[in-house]
Amino acid sequence: MITLQRWILLVACLLLASPGTAADRLPRPEGLAPAIDFWVHIYTEVPVDAGVIHDAAHPLRRYGRVAVAAPPEWRARREQVRDALARYRQAFADLADHNGQPRTPLQRRIAARLPADAGAAEIARIGKRLRFQGGLRERFRNSLIRAGRWRAYIADVLAAEGVPAELVALPHVESSFNPRARSHAGAAGLWQFTAGTGREYMRVDPVVDERLDPWASTRAAAALLADNHEKLGHWPLAITAYNHGAAGVKRGVEAVGETDYMALYHRYEGPRFGFASRNFYPALLAAARVDRRPGAYFANLQPDPAVEPVRMALPHFTPVSVLLAELPVDEATLQRLNPGLGPSVWDGRKFIPRGHRLALPADGVDDWRLAIAALPGSGLHREQRPDVTHRIAAGDTLSAIAARYQVAMADLMRHNGIDHPDRIRAGQQLELPVAGGMPAPVGGQHYRVQPGDTLGEIARRHDLRTDQLASLNQLDDPDRLQVGQRLLVDAAAVAAVDIEQTP
């Protein structure tokens, strides 16, 4: 027989032994300390209009700090970085040529920071490894402020998936907690999913891109991290795989012959395992350190309040214009709460899909329920608005096709992923960024009130409940009908509304 005391001890042991529980601290190998310190320095001390010149193989070895143009002055910034690296590399080459004996002020500063045993050959190698890392202080501060909107929700989702709690800091590294962030490689959203990986865990298409939805993408990221851990067995490897891919990390593990993360960090020289992948895990640990004690690094920090919308599943394909006409919500609020809806939804070319969980302001749950139920069937649809396509014929040019359909050629190229206007072929089918024909509405049947009618009798005649009929017609007083009054009585316009209190 198990006593209460033994039962409590057993449960505690099981919880402690469970891999990946949210209470776990991620491993911090002693050899990673310099890299973690480097990223804390970049996140909290170096401003965005400056950066450090450092040894890519030994990040803590910083040889200089240079001023550069702040974003978004990217062209000037690239030129300044290129010039700074060229200047430092030449200084290292000159030092190596003179056996480490400095002859200029810059060389003297470099020599003072070199390893004590660095000979001419090593100095030359370091010079070739030099790298520029831009500062992120203001960006990280803003990230900590924005994190307040979703941090509690992320923590709950990670705990439910058995993912370590410190990974709440991962969006600091990926997107600075900007749900609309996009990378040059095509990654998007809070968790920076590529389209290919995103489609494995959520909906990603021109109508709905859940990578941009902080709540849906958080669930997807937690699932991906849990899957990586199941495949690789260790959280440092699973987290590295978030950047480098599980298959890539598996190849690295096979190449070094062991599953120890530090072996991968120090010894793996895969062709695509560059500085970003190698340093992804220490960068995450540094972000977690700052996230855990933000006040130790930034003064007067006030996180944004949590955003906790109500979610309602739409029973039909719904134009945004109908929502804006019928619901007490403005377009800016609707866009802010539903960033995953694509541009084609907002400009009317597509409808919000049936079953999509629309996010609405948290106040007035019952009012939202009634308002969604009362959306007019004449404005709702059983099918999506169709695409408009054009099959390229011999002799067609992209400019002529754009002119024929009165669309901008740049929009036509972007919509079809075309990089160059001459790279089209006969028989290729293009999707046009224009609205297709309007499908038939869900309903719209009306009844004109006759003398002696009651709301209950009208409802029964049309297979509706009295409260449904009242909601469909927004009747303040169901007992006060007027002869000749026009009532919507289409049962197809009525659907149960699924409401979630948490996104």
Secondary structure, 3 states (H helix, E strand, C coil): CCCHHHHHHHHHHHHHHCCCCCCCCCCCCHHHHHHHHHHHHHHHCCCCCEEEEEECCEEEEEEEEEECCCCCCHHHHHHHHHHHHHHHHHHHHHHHHCCCCCCCHHHHHHHHHCCCCCCHHHHHHHHHHEEEEECCHHHHHHHHHHHCCCHHHHHHHHHHHCCCHHHHHHHHHHCCCCCCCECCCCCECCCCECHHHHHHHCCECCCEEHHHCHHHHHHHHHHHHHHHHHHHCCHHHHHHHHHHCHHHHHHHHHHHCCCCHHHHHHHCCCCCCCHHHHCHHHHHHHHHHHHHCHHHCCCCCCCCCCCCCEEEECCCEECHHHHHHHCCCCHHHHHHHCCCECHHHHCCCCCECCCCEEEECCCCHHHHHHHHHCCCHHHCECCCCCCEEEECCCCCCHHHHHHHHCCCHHHHHHHCCCCCCCCCCCCCEEEECCCCCCCCECCCCEEECCCCCCHHHHHHHCCCCHHHHHHHCCCCCCCCCCCCCEEECCHHHCCCCCEECCC
